[in-house]
Amino acid sequence: MNTLKNYSKKISQSLLISGLLVGNAVAGYPESPVQLNSADNFAVLSKSGITNVSDSIVTGDVGASPITGAATLLTCSEVVGDIYATDANGPAPCSINAPGTLGSAIGDMGIAYNDAAGRVSPDETELGAGEIGGLTLTPGLYKWSTDVGITSDVTLKGNATDVWILQIAGTLSQAAYKNVTLAGGALAENVFWQVADSVTIGTGAHFEGIILGQKLIAVNTGATVKGRLFAQTAVTLQKNKITEAPVSHEPSVNNESE
């Protein structure tokens, strides 16, 4: 009888352990942040220029490379930070001629884009058929093979160490006067929007997170951003307020892209 009881107990323990392991597998591993390295010094970074309709306010550093500094159309009074240029043609008198600094930052911007795009085993695919307005997104890796729209407010809810990576194969379009909102202590520096096509933030909208864009990032009139705008083509601003999200995480040692 004791032998039977012991055997039954072992079976129960094995089932419990198996259940816990399966549960963990279903939940997935938490995503590690995308490392920006030297690009983390910048709020706005572009390869082919930053246009602007005054007055905008950018809190954080700004730079464009390899294009001439003349393609950065922000004025010194509009940037609470430094403006970096590849030559002496940046906004006077504050522009810093630093092609090496910009070259490193642009390189790290590309590495960050590839890191975000290369993450595997998404927690959600094709969520909302590409329409995420009205949803609450928990931390994790999201993947779409389509355009993504935000036609009503969307909330990202988690704590201060949670990470969101959103892989978008098409465009990202946020409607006018709609908001990306963080809740539960979530931080903009832990939200990464990897977008293979253009990004449009609508008039009067509010956006949170770091945009890693392969094409144009257009921020329409009066929109506000807490995060970073990293474009492999141009960034266009129109009377915007852009506030850099700080980066404080250490380099990752658990990256699922491998």
ZADO-1210 file (C-alpha; in nm, 4 decimals, padded with zeros to 6 digits):
<atoms>
<atom x="00.0000" y="00.0000" z="00.0000" code="MET" pos="1"/>
<atom x="00.2811" y="00.2418" z="00.0905" code="ASN" pos="2"/>
<atom x="00.4519" y="00.1589" z="-00.2384" code="THR" pos="3"/>
<atom x="00.1328" y="00.2457" z="-00.4279" code="LEU" pos="4"/>
<atom x="00.0948" y="00.5746" z="-00.2392" code="LYS" pos="5"/>
<atom x="00.4560" y="00.6709" z="-00.3082" code="ASN" pos="6"/>
<atom x="00.4125" y="00.5888" z="-00.6770" code="TYR" pos="7"/>
<atom x="00.0943" y="00.7969" z="-00.6966" code="SER" pos="8"/>
<atom x="00.2709" y="01.0872" z="-00.5241" code="LYS" pos="9"/>
<atom x="00.5571" y="01.0764" z="-00.7740" code="LYS" pos="10"/>
<atom x="00.3113" y="01.0752" z="-01.0649" code="ILE" pos="11"/>
<atom x="00.1300" y="01.3779" z="-00.9188" code="SER" pos="12"/>
<atom x="00.4572" y="01.5664" z="-00.8697" code="GLN" pos="13"/>
<atom x="00.5655" y="01.4880" z="-01.2250" code="SER" pos="14"/>
<atom x="00.2359" y="01.6134" z="-01.3658" code="LEU" pos="15"/>
<atom x="00.2629" y="01.9322" z="-01.1590" code="LEU" pos="16"/>
<atom x="00.6178" y="02.0002" z="-01.2781" code="ILE" pos="17"/>
<atom x="00.5184" y="01.9269" z="-01.6387" code="SER" pos="18"/>
<atom x="00.2268" y="02.1641" z="-01.6096" code="GLY" pos="19"/>
<atom x="00.4491" y="02.4398" z="-01.4779" code="LEU" pos="20"/>
<atom x="00.6965" y="02.3889" z="-01.7583" code="LEU" pos="21"/>
<atom x="00.4241" y="02.3928" z="-02.0220" code="VAL" pos="22"/>
<atom x="00.2770" y="02.7059" z="-01.8645" code="GLY" pos="23"/>
<atom x="00.6121" y="02.8814" z="-01.8826" code="ASN" pos="24"/>
<atom x="00.6578" y="02.7794" z="-02.2443" code="ALA" pos="25"/>
<atom x="00.3187" y="02.9184" z="-02.3391" code="VAL" pos="26"/>
<atom x="00.3888" y="03.2443" z="-02.1564" code="ALA" pos="27"/>
<atom x="00.7203" y="03.2845" z="-02.3412" code="GLY" pos="28"/>
<atom x="01.0394" y="03.4493" z="-02.2222" code="TYR" pos="29"/>
<atom x="01.0305" y="03.8226" z="-02.1492" code="PRO" pos="30"/>
<atom x="01.1868" y="04.0289" z="-02.4261" code="GLU" pos="31"/>
<atom x="01.5156" y="04.2037" z="-02.3574" code="SER" pos="32"/>
<atom x="01.5441" y="04.5699" z="-02.4634" code="PRO" pos="33"/>
<atom x="01.6938" y="04.6638" z="-02.7979" code="VAL" pos="34"/>
<atom x="02.0356" y="04.8164" z="-02.7345" code="GLN" pos="35"/>
<atom x="02.0853" y="05.1576" z="-02.8968" code="LEU" pos="36"/>
<atom x="02.4499" y="05.1993" z="-02.7940" code="ASN" pos="37"/>
<atom x="02.5856" y="05.5318" z="-02.9242" code="SER" pos="38"/>
<atom x="02.2503" y="05.6162" z="-03.0861" code="ALA" pos="39"/>
<atom x="02.1024" y="05.6506" z="-02.7376" code="ASP" pos="40"/>
<atom x="02.2472" y="06.0018" z="-02.7222" code="ASN" pos="41"/>
<atom x="01.9891" y="06.1194" z="-02.9772" code="PHE" pos="42"/>
<atom x="01.6202" y="06.2052" z="-02.9727" code="ALA" pos="43"/>
<atom x="01.6022" y="06.2458" z="-03.3512" code="VAL" pos="44"/>
<atom x="01.8391" y="06.0712" z="-03.5909" code="LEU" pos="45"/>
<atom x="01.8128" y="06.0577" z="-03.9689" code="SER" pos="46"/>
<atom x="02.0141" y="05.9614" z="-04.2736" code="LYS" pos="47"/>
<atom x="01.8646" y="06.2089" z="-04.5195" code="SER" pos="48"/>
<atom x="01.7606" y="06.5150" z="-04.3242" code="GLY" pos="49"/>
<atom x="01.5219" y="06.6653" z="-04.0704" code="ILE" pos="50"/>
<atom x="01.2676" y="06.9127" z="-04.2039" code="THR" pos="51"/>
<atom x="01.0669" y="07.1347" z="-03.9740" code="ASN" pos="52"/>
<atom x="00.7789" y="07.3806" z="-03.9642" code="VAL" pos="53"/>
<atom x="00.8467" y="07.6162" z="-03.6721" code="SER" pos="54"/>
<atom x="00.8136" y="07.6183" z="-03.3877" code="ASP" pos="55"/>
<atom x="00.9006" y="07.2702" z="-03.2671" code="SER" pos="56"/>
<atom x="01.0747" y="07.1781" z="-02.9433" code="ILE" pos="57"/>
<atom x="01.3059" y="06.8770" z="-02.9305" code="VAL" pos="58"/>
<atom x="01.4451" y="06.7784" z="-02.5916" code="THR" pos="59"/>
<atom x="01.7518" y="06.5686" z="-02.6650" code="GLY" pos="60"/>
<atom x="02.0259" y="06.5634" z="-02.9264" code="ASP" pos="61"/>
<atom x="01.9572" y="06.5780" z="-03.3004" code="VAL" pos="62"/>
<atom x="02.1631" y="06.4636" z="-03.5979" code="GLY" pos="63"/>
<atom x="02.1613" y="06.3644" z="-03.9638" code="ALA" pos="64"/>
<atom x="02.4242" y="06.1679" z="-04.1562" code="SER" pos="65"/>
<atom x="02.5647" y="06.1154" z="-04.4151" code="PRO" pos="66"/>
<atom x="02.3750" y="06.4130" z="-04.5581" code="ILE" pos="67"/>
<atom x="02.5050" y="06.7685" z="-04.5153" code="THR" pos="68"/>
<atom x="02.4188" y="06.9625" z="-04.2027" code="GLY" pos="69"/>
<atom x="02.2199" y="07.2022" z="-04.4224" code="ALA" pos="70"/>
<atom x="01.9486" y="06.9328" z="-04.4369" code="ALA" pos="71"/>
<atom x="01.8721" y="06.9798" z="-04.0659" code="THR" pos="72"/>
<atom x="01.6143" y="07.2589" z="-04.0546" code="LEU" pos="73"/>
<atom x="01.5649" y="07.2889" z="-03.6805" code="LEU" pos="74"/>
<atom x="01.6983" y="07.6101" z="-03.5287" code="THR" pos="75"/>
<atom x="01.9201" y="07.6259" z="-03.2225" code="CYS" pos="76"/>
<atom x="01.6376" y="07.7662" z="-03.0104" code="SER" pos="77"/>
<atom x="01.4184" y="07.4659" z="-03.0940" code="GLU" pos="78"/>
<atom x="01.6589" y="07.2044" z="-02.9562" code="VAL" pos="79"/>
<atom x="01.7181" y="07.1522" z="-02.5851" code="VAL" pos="80"/>
<atom x="02.0355" y="06.9574" z="-02.6489" code="GLY" pos="81"/>
<atom x="02.3011" y="06.9501" z="-02.9202" code="ASP" pos="82"/>
<atom x="02.2641" y="06.9542" z="-03.2982" code="ILE" pos="83"/>
<atom x="02.5267" y="06.7384" z="-03.4705" code="TYR" pos="84"/>
<atom x="02.6245" y="06.7725" z="-03.8367" code="ALA" pos="85"/>
<atom x="02.8636" y="06.6045" z="-04.0784" code="THR" pos="86"/>
<atom x="03.0086" y="06.9392" z="-04.1864" code="ASP" pos="87"/>
<atom x="03.0105" y="07.3102" z="-04.1052" code="ALA" pos="88"/>
<atom x="02.6711" y="07.3706" z="-04.2685" code="ASN" pos="89"/>
<atom x="02.4478" y="07.2792" z="-03.9754" code="GLY" pos="90"/>
<atom x="02.2240" y="07.5290" z="-03.7943" code="PRO" pos="91"/>
<atom x="02.4311" y="07.8246" z="-03.6727" code="ALA" pos="92"/>
<atom x="02.5730" y="07.9032" z="-03.4280" code="PRO" pos="93"/>
<atom x="02.5112" y="07.5901" z="-03.2223" code="CYS" pos="94"/>
<atom x="02.5742" y="07.3028" z="-03.4639" code="SER" pos="95"/>
<atom x="02.8596" y="07.0668" z="-03.3769" code="ILE" pos="96"/>
<atom x="03.0672" y="06.9393" z="-03.6692" code="ASN" pos="97"/>
<atom x="03.1135" y="06.5747" z="-03.5702" code="ALA" pos="98"/>
<atom x="03.0964" y="06.3304" z="-03.8623" code="PRO" pos="99"/>
<atom x="03.2604" y="06.0542" z="-03.6592" code="GLY" pos="100"/>
<atom x="03.0076" y="06.0772" z="-03.3773" code="THR" pos="101"/>
<atom x="02.7225" y="06.0749" z="-03.6259" code="LEU" pos="102"/>
<atom x="02.8700" y="05.7876" z="-03.8242" code="GLY" pos="103"/>
<atom x="02.8823" y="05.5717" z="-03.5122" code="SER" pos="104"/>
<atom x="02.5289" y="05.6676" z="-03.4110" code="ALA" pos="105"/>
<atom x="02.3885" y="05.5965" z="-03.7577" code="ILE" pos="106"/>
<atom x="02.5644" y="05.2602" z="-03.7600" code="GLY" pos="107"/>
<atom x="02.4214" y="05.1708" z="-03.4203" code="ASP" pos="108"/>
<atom x="02.0763" y="05.2848" z="-03.5348" code="MET" pos="109"/>
<atom x="02.0969" y="05.0279" z="-03.8150" code="GLY" pos="110"/>
<atom x="02.2134" y="04.7570" z="-03.5761" code="ILE" pos="111"/>
<atom x="01.9219" y="04.8353" z="-03.3437" code="ALA" pos="112"/>
<atom x="01.6765" y="04.8135" z="-03.6339" code="TYR" pos="113"/>
<atom x="01.8133" y="04.4741" z="-03.7365" code="ASN" pos="114"/>
<atom x="01.8025" y="04.3517" z="-03.3765" code="ASP" pos="115"/>
<atom x="01.4360" y="04.4449" z="-03.3404" code="ALA" pos="116"/>
<atom x="01.3480" y="04.3022" z="-03.6821" code="ALA" pos="117"/>
<atom x="01.5339" y="03.9798" z="-03.6088" code="GLY" pos="118"/>
<atom x="01.3565" y="03.8829" z="-03.2864" code="ARG" pos="119"/>
<atom x="01.1773" y="03.5483" z="-03.3200" code="VAL" pos="120"/>
<atom x="00.8890" y="03.3562" z="-03.1616" code="SER" pos="121"/>
<atom x="00.6325" y="03.6391" z="-03.1401" code="PRO" pos="122"/>
<atom x="00.3722" y="03.6308" z="-02.8658" code="ASP" pos="123"/>
<atom x="00.1119" y="03.7697" z="-03.1083" code="GLU" pos="124"/>
<atom x="00.0936" y="03.7715" z="-03.4877" code="THR" pos="125"/>
<atom x="-00.1396" y="03.9854" z="-03.6992" code="GLU" pos="126"/>
<atom x="-00.3162" y="04.1170" z="-03.3874" code="LEU" pos="127"/>
<atom x="-00.6372" y="04.2999" z="-03.4754" code="GLY" pos="128"/>
<atom x="-00.5708" y="04.2332" z="-03.8445" code="ALA" pos="129"/>
<atom x="-00.3423" y="04.5362" z="-03.8260" code="GLY" pos="130"/>
<atom x="-00.5789" y="04.7678" z="-03.6366" code="GLU" pos="131"/>
<atom x="-00.4650" y="04.8095" z="-03.2767" code="ILE" pos="132"/>
<atom x="-00.6742" y="05.1102" z="-03.1799" code="GLY" pos="133"/>
<atom x="-00.8864" y="05.0382" z="-02.8737" code="GLY" pos="134"/>
<atom x="-00.6635" y="04.7521" z="-02.7577" code="LEU" pos="135"/>
<atom x="-00.4507" y="04.7077" z="-02.4462" code="THR" pos="136"/>
<atom x="-00.1173" y="04.5447" z="-02.5290" code="LEU" pos="137"/>
<atom x="00.0664" y="04.3466" z="-02.2636" code="THR" pos="138"/>
<atom x="00.4482" y="04.3151" z="-02.2797" code="PRO" pos="139"/>
<atom x="00.5963" y="04.0932" z="-02.5469" code="GLY" pos="140"/>
<atom x="00.6881" y="04.0549" z="-02.9119" code="LEU" pos="141"/>
<atom x="00.4241" y="04.1458" z="-03.1717" code="TYR" pos="142"/>
<atom x="00.4503" y="04.0834" z="-03.5449" code="LYS" pos="143"/>
<atom x="00.2479" y="04.2035" z="-03.8443" code="TRP" pos="144"/>
<atom x="00.3003" y="04.1264" z="-04.2134" code="SER" pos="145"/>
<atom x="00.0712" y="04.4196" z="-04.3013" code="THR" pos="146"/>
<atom x="00.0265" y="04.7885" z="-04.2342" code="ASP" pos="147"/>
<atom x="-00.0698" y="04.8803" z="-03.8767" code="VAL" pos="148"/>
<atom x="-00.3209" y="05.1498" z="-03.7903" code="GLY" pos="149"/>
<atom x="-00.4038" y="05.3325" z="-03.4685" code="ILE" pos="150"/>
<atom x="-00.7464" y="05.4867" z="-03.5330" code="THR" pos="151"/>
<atom x="-00.8410" y="05.5121" z="-03.1656" code="SER" pos="152"/>
<atom x="-00.6399" y="05.5245" z="-02.8441" code="ASP" pos="153"/>
<atom x="-00.4180" y="05.2231" z="-02.7689" code="VAL" pos="154"/>
<atom x="-00.2721" y="05.1344" z="-02.4280" code="THR" pos="155"/>
<atom x="00.0466" y="04.9457" z="-02.3462" code="LEU" pos="156"/>
<atom x="00.0181" y="04.8162" z="-01.9916" code="LYS" pos="157"/>
<atom x="00.3010" y="04.6726" z="-01.7845" code="GLY" pos="158"/>
<atom x="00.5648" y="04.7644" z="-01.5299" code="ASN" pos="159"/>
<atom x="00.8857" y="04.9648" z="-01.5505" code="ALA" pos="160"/>
<atom x="01.0991" y="04.6694" z="-01.6620" code="THR" pos="161"/>
<atom x="00.8592" y="04.5235" z="-01.9186" code="ASP" pos="162"/>
<atom x="00.9504" y="04.5415" z="-02.2872" code="VAL" pos="163"/>
<atom x="00.7407" y="04.5671" z="-02.6027" code="TRP" pos="164"/>
<atom x="00.8809" y="04.5041" z="-02.9512" code="ILE" pos="165"/>
<atom x="00.6411" y="04.5627" z="-03.2396" code="LEU" pos="166"/>
<atom x="00.7574" y="04.4321" z="-03.5784" code="GLN" pos="167"/>
<atom x="00.5632" y="04.5941" z="-03.8631" code="ILE" pos="168"/>
<atom x="00.6300" y="04.4926" z="-04.2236" code="ALA" pos="169"/>
<atom x="00.4198" y="04.7742" z="-04.3715" code="GLY" pos="170"/>
<atom x="00.3390" y="05.1294" z="-04.2657" code="THR" pos="171"/>
<atom x="00.2447" y="05.2577" z="-03.9210" code="LEU" pos="172"/>
<atom x="-00.0284" y="05.5236" z="-03.9243" code="SER" pos="173"/>
<atom x="-00.1688" y="05.6978" z="-03.6176" code="GLN" pos="174"/>
<atom x="-00.4870" y="05.8972" z="-03.6685" code="ALA" pos="175"/>
<atom x="-00.5229" y="06.2614" z="-03.5699" code="ALA" pos="176"/>
<atom x="-00.5803" y="06.3353" z="-03.2011" code="TYR" pos="177"/>
<atom x="-00.5408" y="05.9691" z="-03.0979" code="LYS" pos="178"/>
<atom x="-00.3022" y="05.8566" z="-02.8263" code="ASN" pos="179"/>
<atom x="-00.0533" y="05.5830" z="-02.7501" code="VAL" pos="180"/>
<atom x="-00.0782" y="05.5596" z="-02.3715" code="THR" pos="181"/>
<atom x="00.1432" y="05.3751" z="-02.1228" code="LEU" pos="182"/>
<atom x="-00.0087" y="05.2335" z="-01.8040" code="ALA" pos="183"/>
<atom x="00.0980" y="05.0440" z="-01.4920" code="GLY" pos="184"/>
<atom x="00.4431" y="05.2011" z="-01.4796" code="GLY" pos="185"/>
<atom x="00.5441" y="05.1111" z="-01.8369" code="ALA" pos="186"/>
<atom x="00.8241" y="05.3277" z="-01.9796" code="LEU" pos="187"/>
<atom x="00.8617" y="05.4711" z="-02.3293" code="ALA" pos="188"/>
<atom x="01.2273" y="05.3647" z="-02.3432" code="GLU" pos="189"/>
<atom x="01.1149" y="05.0013" z="-02.3317" code="ASN" pos="190"/>
<atom x="00.8780" y="05.0247" z="-02.6299" code="VAL" pos="191"/>
<atom x="01.0341" y="04.9592" z="-02.9721" code="PHE" pos="192"/>
<atom x="00.8384" y="05.0099" z="-03.2953" code="TRP" pos="193"/>
<atom x="01.0325" y="04.8494" z="-03.5820" code="GLN" pos="194"/>
<atom x="00.8668" y="04.9661" z="-03.9028" code="VAL" pos="195"/>
<atom x="00.9800" y="04.8553" z="-04.2482" code="ALA" pos="196"/>
<atom x="00.7811" y="05.1247" z="-04.4300" code="ASP" pos="197"/>
<atom x="00.6867" y="05.4839" z="-04.3490" code="SER" pos="198"/>
<atom x="00.5487" y="05.6123" z="-04.0179" code="VAL" pos="199"/>
<atom x="00.2853" y="05.8854" z="-03.9845" code="THR" pos="200"/>
<atom x="00.1862" y="06.0375" z="-03.6504" code="ILE" pos="201"/>
<atom x="-00.1359" y="06.2291" z="-03.7000" code="GLY" pos="202"/>
<atom x="-00.2162" y="06.5913" z="-03.6244" code="THR" pos="203"/>
<atom x="-00.2474" y="06.6533" z="-03.2504" code="GLY" pos="204"/>
<atom x="-00.1770" y="06.2885" z="-03.1655" code="ALA" pos="205"/>
<atom x="00.0467" y="06.1670" z="-02.8822" code="HIS" pos="206"/>
<atom x="00.2928" y="05.8825" z="-02.9365" code="PHE" pos="207"/>
<atom x="00.5124" y="05.6868" z="-02.6949" code="GLU" pos="208"/>
<atom x="00.8141" y="05.4714" z="-02.7706" code="GLY" pos="209"/>
<atom x="01.1235" y="05.4433" z="-02.9869" code="ILE" pos="210"/>
<atom x="01.0551" y="05.4340" z="-03.3605" code="ILE" pos="211"/>
<atom x="01.3124" y="05.2378" z="-03.5591" code="LEU" pos="212"/>
<atom x="01.1972" y="05.3268" z="-03.9091" code="GLY" pos="213"/>
<atom x="01.3416" y="05.2064" z="-04.2361" code="GLN" pos="214"/>
<atom x="01.1746" y="05.4914" z="-04.4263" code="LYS" pos="215"/>
<atom x="01.0183" y="05.8328" z="-04.3621" code="LEU" pos="216"/>
<atom x="00.8928" y="05.9324" z="-04.0167" code="ILE" pos="217"/>
<atom x="00.6359" y="06.2130" z="-04.0559" code="ALA" pos="218"/>
<atom x="00.5095" y="06.3850" z="-03.7415" code="VAL" pos="219"/>
<atom x="00.2103" y="06.5977" z="-03.8349" code="ASN" pos="220"/>
<atom x="00.1095" y="06.9375" z="-03.6981" code="THR" pos="221"/>
<atom x="00.1009" y="06.9676" z="-03.3214" code="GLY" pos="222"/>
<atom x="00.1659" y="06.5997" z="-03.2477" code="ALA" pos="223"/>
<atom x="00.3793" y="06.5106" z="-02.9445" code="THR" pos="224"/>
<atom x="00.6213" y="06.2232" z="-02.8952" code="VAL" pos="225"/>
<atom x="00.7874" y="06.0806" z="-02.5875" code="LYS" pos="226"/>
<atom x="01.0543" y="05.8500" z="-02.7184" code="GLY" pos="227"/>
<atom x="01.2896" y="05.8709" z="-03.0153" code="ARG" pos="228"/>
<atom x="01.2587" y="05.9121" z="-03.3904" code="LEU" pos="229"/>
<atom x="01.5213" y="05.7087" z="-03.5774" code="PHE" pos="230"/>
<atom x="01.4722" y="05.7105" z="-03.9556" code="ALA" pos="231"/>
<atom x="01.6870" y="05.5539" z="-04.2243" code="GLN" pos="232"/>
<atom x="01.5524" y="05.8217" z="-04.4599" code="THR" pos="233"/>
<atom x="01.4022" y="06.1558" z="-04.3436" code="ALA" pos="234"/>
<atom x="01.2181" y="06.2898" z="-04.0396" code="VAL" pos="235"/>
<atom x="00.9607" y="06.5653" z="-04.0934" code="THR" pos="236"/>
<atom x="00.8377" y="06.7818" z="-03.8056" code="LEU" pos="237"/>
<atom x="00.5565" y="07.0386" z="-03.7892" code="GLN" pos="238"/>
<atom x="00.5194" y="07.2387" z="-03.4697" code="LYS" pos="239"/>
<atom x="00.5884" y="06.9300" z="-03.2577" code="ASN" pos="240"/>
<atom x="00.7139" y="06.8547" z="-02.9097" code="LYS" pos="241"/>
<atom x="00.9601" y="06.5644" z="-02.9064" code="ILE" pos="242"/>
<atom x="01.0914" y="06.4505" z="-02.5679" code="THR" pos="243"/>
<atom x="01.3698" y="06.1953" z="-02.5552" code="GLU" pos="244"/>
<atom x="01.3010" y="05.8806" z="-02.3548" code="ALA" pos="245"/>
<atom x="01.6106" y="05.8006" z="-02.1459" code="PRO" pos="246"/>
<atom x="01.7875" y="05.4697" z="-02.1856" code="VAL" pos="247"/>
<atom x="01.9292" y="05.3062" z="-01.8759" code="SER" pos="248"/>
<atom x="01.9356" y="04.9318" z="-01.9435" code="HIS" pos="249"/>
<atom x="02.2515" y="04.7246" z="-01.9590" code="GLU" pos="250"/>
<atom x="02.3460" y="04.5266" z="-02.2722" code="PRO" pos="251"/>
<atom x="02.1345" y="04.2167" z="-02.3166" code="SER" pos="252"/>
<atom x="02.2632" y="03.8683" z="-02.2453" code="VAL" pos="253"/>
<atom x="01.9386" y="03.6885" z="-02.3362" code="ASN" pos="254"/>
<atom x="01.8467" y="03.7712" z="-02.6952" code="ASN" pos="255"/>
<atom x="01.5999" y="03.5437" z="-02.8731" code="GLU" pos="256"/>
<atom x="01.7160" y="03.6448" z="-03.2202" code="SER" pos="257"/>
<atom x="02.0002" y="03.3991" z="-03.1962" code="GLU" pos="258"/>
</atoms>
